[in-house]
Amino acid sequence: MKKLLIAMLILSALGGGVAFAAGATDQPGSETYADPLAPFNEKMFWFNLKLDKWILRPVATGYADVLPEDVRRHIGDFWDNVGVIPRFANNLFQLKLDRAGTEVGRFLINSTLGGVGFFDVADPWFGLKEHDQDFGLTLGHYGVAMGPYLVLPFFGPSSIRDAFGRVVDGSMNPMSYTLPWYVSFPAQAGATVASAVNYRSLNLQLFEDVDRYAVDLYGAVQDGYIQRRKKREAEDTF
């Protein structure tokens, strides 16, 4: 479930964030995207920015002051390891059986030799690379269009298709069907927040310069998200 709004901010910035207004652009080489939900999206976009500025970043900064970077990177490996089920399932749904098998192998190796997943040894030791997939990409694999752009509160850039995919991926968490909802919901929410804080703590300085790369930050993030998803779909087509 990678990643929150902050991830898209840096992706668009590092990609040279194209500046354009939502739904219209005069920048050479860029595209025009339908954004019928723009009024809602813009409100959610700025809500997420304020959330990052006033809550997420300060918490992540304090967190980074307590834990060394190496430790935080290993914690990131742990969260990545426990998220194996959607990756395995979506590779399987797309009939990429070798990649689905690789995900199983990575999980078993990292959960044992990698100390419950705190160390990713499957790649450097055995050459087993992660094949990240989600249900939104699975739908795209079978020809379902992304639909209108959508900014989700807390989770950031998405689309109608990818938001539905996020719900499906979330339902694959074993806690969803092994624990009562009043236990599983706060547990999953806590895990999401913990993962987000850890991720943000590893990218504190980079986000300081994000807004220098785009005149229209909303448009740049929209463009970055859509282009990234289209690239992933193209890479996964075979």
VEXDO-628669 format. One record per atom (N, C-alpha, C): x, z, y; residue in one letter. Coordinates in steps of 0.1 Angstrom, whole numbers, plus 5000, padded with zeros to 4 digits. Atoms other than C-alpha are relative to their C-alpha. Layout:
N
XZYA;...
//
This chain:
238
500850004988M;500050005000M;500950005012M;499050014990K;502649905024K;499549915012K;499849874995K;502649995053K;499050025012K;500949974988L;500850145084L;500349915011L;499850084988L;500649995118L;501449995004L;498650004995I;504250095126I;500849894992I;499350105008A;505449865098A;499849865006A;500350134994M;503749565114M;500649995014M;499350004987L;505149655148L;501449954999L;498650045001I;508649625136I;500249864994I;500050145006L;507949315115L;499849905010L;500250104989S;506649135145S;501150005010S;498949994990A;509449255167A;501249934994A;498850055006L;512249165143L;499849854998L;500350145001G;510448825138G;500049935013G;500150064987G;510648755175G;498749995006G;501449984995G;507048855182G;499649905010G;500550104991V;505248565197V;498950065009V;500949944991A;503348655228A;498849915002A;501250084997F;499748525230F;498850095000F;501349935000A;496248645237A;499349994988A;500850015012A;493948725209A;499149885000A;500950125001G;492348405198G;500449885007G;499650124992A;494248175221A;501550025003A;498649994997T;497848085227T;500549865006T;499450124995D;499947835246D;501550004997D;498649995004Q;503247925229Q;500349884990Q;499750115009P;504947625212P;500350064986P;499749975014G;504947645174G;499250124995G;500849895005S;502447935172S;498649944997S;501350055005E;498847915159E;498950085008E;501149934994T;495448005172T;499250064989T;500749945011Y;493548255151Y;498650055005Y;501349954996A;489848335152A;500050154999A;500049855000D;489348695162D;498750045005D;501349964995P;485648755164P;499850155002P;500049864999L;486249125160L;500950065011L;498949964990A;488649135190A;499650135007A;500349884992P;486649405210P;500350134992P;499849895009F;486749645180F;501550014997F;498650005004N;490249545170N;500950065011N;499249954989E;491749605204E;499950155002E;500249854999K;490249955206K;500850074989K;499349945011M;491550035171M;501549995001M;498650024999F;494949895179F;500650105010F;499549904990W;495450115210W;499850144995W;500249875006F;493950415191F;501250034991F;498949985010N;496650365164N;501350025008N;498849984992L;499350335191L;500150145005L;500049874994K;498350655207K;500250114988K;499849915012L;498150825172L;501450014996L;498650005003D;501650715166D;500850085010D;499249944989K;502950825200K;499850155000K;500349864998W;501251165201W;500150094987W;500049925012I;501151265164I;501149964990I;499150045011L;503051055139L;501550005003L;498650004997R;506251005157R;500650145002R;499449864999P;506751365168P;500150074987P;499949945013V;505951485133V;501249944992V;498950065008A;508351235118A;501450035006A;498749964994T;511051325143T;500450144996T;499849865005G;510751695134G;500450004985G;499750025014Y;510751595097Y;501449954998Y;498650065001A;513951385102A;501050105004A;499049904996D;515651685119D;500350104989D;499949905010V;515051895088V;500749944987V;499550065012L;515851645060L;501049895003L;499150104998P;518951425058P;499449864997P;500550145002E;518451045058E;500049964985E;499950035014D;519651005022D;498850064992D;501149935007V;517051265010V;498749935003V;501350074996R;514251085029R;499949874993R;500050135007R;515250755014R;499650014985R;500349985014H;515050894979H;498550054999H;501449975000I;511651044988I;499149875001I;500650134999G;510650694998G;499949934987G;500050065013D;511750574964D;499050064991D;501049935008F;509550834948F;498649955003F;501350054996W;506450724967W;499849864995W;500150145005D;507250364958D;499850004985D;500150005015N;507550454921N;498650044996N;501349955004V;504250644919V;498949895004V;500950114997G;502550334934G;500049884991G;499850115010V;503250124903V;498749944996V;501250055006I;499650084891I;499449885007I;500550124994P;498349844918P;501049884999P;499150125002R;501549634915R;499949954986R;500250055013F;501249614878F;498749934998F;501350065002A;497549544878A;499949875007A;500250134992N;497749274905N;500949894994N;499250105007N;500649094888N;499349964987N;500750035012L;498549114856L;498849915003L;501150084996F;495448984874F;500449855003F;499650144997Q;497448684886Q;500749934989Q;499450055012L;498748624851L;501549985000L;498650004999K;502248694861K;500550114990K;499749905010L;502948874828L;501450055000L;498749965000D;506648884831D;500350105011D;499849914989R;506449054865R;499250134998R;500849885003A;503749294853A;500950094990A;499149935009G;506149384824G;501250075007G;498949954992T;508949434849T;499650135007T;500549884993E;506849684868E;499950124991E;500149895010V;506249884837V;501450054996V;498649975003G;509949874828G;500650085012G;499449934989R;510949984863R;499450145001R;500649874999F;508450274863F;500650094989F;499549915011L;509650404829L;501550045002L;498649974998I;513350374838I;500250105012I;499849924988N;513050524873N;499350144998N;500649875002S;510750804860S;500850094991S;499149935010T;513350904834T;501450015006T;498650014996L;516850794843L;500150025015L;500049994985G;515950794880G;499450135005G;500449874995G;514851154882G;498650005005G;501450004996V;511051114883V;499849905012V;500250114990G;511550814906G;500750035013G;499349984988F;513650974933F;501249915002F;498950094999F;516350724925F;499649874993F;500350145005D;515750344920D;501249954993D;498950055008V;518150274892V;499749884992V;500450115008A;516150004875A;500549875006A;499550134994D;517349734900D;501549994999D;498650015001P;521049814903P;500650014986P;499549985013W;521549914867W;499549904990W;500650085010F;519149684848F;499649865006F;500450134993G;518449404874G;498549985000G;501450014999L;514749484874L;499550025014L;500449994986K;513449404909K;498550025001K;501449984998E;510149514922E;499349875005E;500950124996H;507349254925H;498750065006H;501149934993D;505049394951D;498849915001D;501250074999Q;501449274949Q;498950105003Q;501249924998D;498049394961D;498849924998D;501250085004F;494449294955F;499749905010F;500250104990G;494249114988G;500849874997G;499250115004L;497048884976L;499549944987L;500650055012T;495348854942T;498849915004T;501250094996L;492148724959L;500549875007L;499450124994G;494348484980G;500549914989G;499550085011H;495948364948H;498949924993H;501150085006Y;492548254936Y;499149935010Y;500650084990G;491648084968G;499150075010G;500849934990V;489848354988V;500750015013V;499450004987A;490548315025A;500150145006A;499949864994M;491648615046M;498850045008M;501149974992G;488648595068G;500450055013G;499649964986P;488548745103P;501150114999P;499049904999Y;491448955114Y;499350145003Y;500749874999L;490649335113L;501150105002L;499149894998V;492549635127V;499350124995V;500649885005L;491849945107L;500550125007L;499449874994P;492050295122P;500950064990P;499049935008F;495050475108F;500949904993F;499350095009F;496050175086F;500549885007F;499450114992G;496649915112G;499549864996G;500450145002P;496549525108P;499549974986P;500650045012S;494449375081S;499149885002S;501050104999S;491749125074S;498850054992S;501249965008I;488249145059I;500450004985I;499650015014R;489749025025R;501050124997R;499049915003D;492749255027D;499550155001D;500649875000A;490649555037A;499350044987A;500649995013F;488549505006F;501050034989F;499049985010G;491649474986G;500650135000G;499549864998R;492949805000R;499150104993R;500949915007V;489849974987V;500149994985V;499850035014V;490249814953V;501350074995V;498749945004D;493949914951D;499950165000D;500149854999G;493050274962G;499250054988G;500949955012S;490450294934S;500850014987S;499250005012M;493250234909M;500850134998M;499349885001N;494750574917N;499450094989N;500649925011P;494250784885P;499250135005P;500749884995M;493151084907M;498649965003M;501450044996S;490050874917S;499050024989S;501049995011Y;488550894882Y;500450114990Y;499749895009T;490251204867T;499750135007T;500249884993L;489551454894L;498749995008L;501150014991P;486451554914P;500349955013P;499750064987W;486151374947W;500550095010W;499649914990Y;486551684967Y;501550054997Y;498649985003V;489951724950V;500949885002V;499350125000S;491051364947S;500149955015S;500050064987F;490151264983F;501150075009F;499049944992P;492251525001P;501449994994P;498750025006A;495051484976A;500649865003A;499550144996Q;495251104982Q;500349995014Q;499750004986A;494951155019A;501350075004A;498749934997G;497751405019G;501249924995G;498950095005A;499951164998A;500249895010A;499850114990T;499250885023T;500750055012T;499449954987V;500151095053V;501550044997V;498649965003A;503251235036A;500949874999A;499350135001S;504350875027S;500349945014S;499950064986A;503650755063A;501050085008A;499049924992V;505651045079V;501449974995V;498750035005N;508550975056N;500549865004N;499650144996Y;508550605063Y;500349995015Y;499750004986R;508250665100R;501350065004R;498749934997S;511150905100S;501249914997S;498950095003L;513350635086L;500149885009L;500050114990N;512450395114N;499750055014N;500349944987L;512450615145L;500649915011L;499350074989Q;514950425167Q;499549865002Q;500350144999L;513850075158L;498749985008L;501250024993F;510350125172F;500150035015F;499949984986E;511650235205E;500149875008E;499850124993D;512349875214D;498949894997D;500950105004V;509349705199V;499349935012V;500750074990D;507449645231D;500849915009D;499150084992R;510449475247R;499949854995R;499950135007Y;509949175223Y;498749925002Y;501350074999A;506349085232A;499350045013A;500849974988V;504349045264V;498750064996V;501349965005D;501149085245D;500250064986D;499749935012L;501749345218L;499049984989L;501150025010Y;498349315202Y;500149864994Y;499950145005G;498748935199G;501249994991G;498850015008A;502248975185A;499950064987A;500249945013V;501249215158V;499049924992V;501050085007Q;498249005149Q;500749884994Q;499250125005D;500548695146D;500950044989D;499149955010G;503148895127G;499350024987G;500749975012Y;500649015102Y;499549884993Y;500650125006I;498848685096I;501149914994I;498950085005Q;502148495093Q;500750064987Q;499449935012R;503548755069R;499249984987R;500950025012R;500548735046R;499949864996R;500050145004K;500448355047K;501349974992K;498750025007K;504148355037K;500050064986K;500149945013R;503548595009R;499149924990R;500950095008E;500648374996E;500849884996E;499250135003A;502948064998A;501150034989A;498949965010E;505748244979E;499450034987E;500649965013D;503348364952D;499349884993D;500750125007T;501848014945T;501049934992T;499250085009F;503247844915F;499149944989F;
//
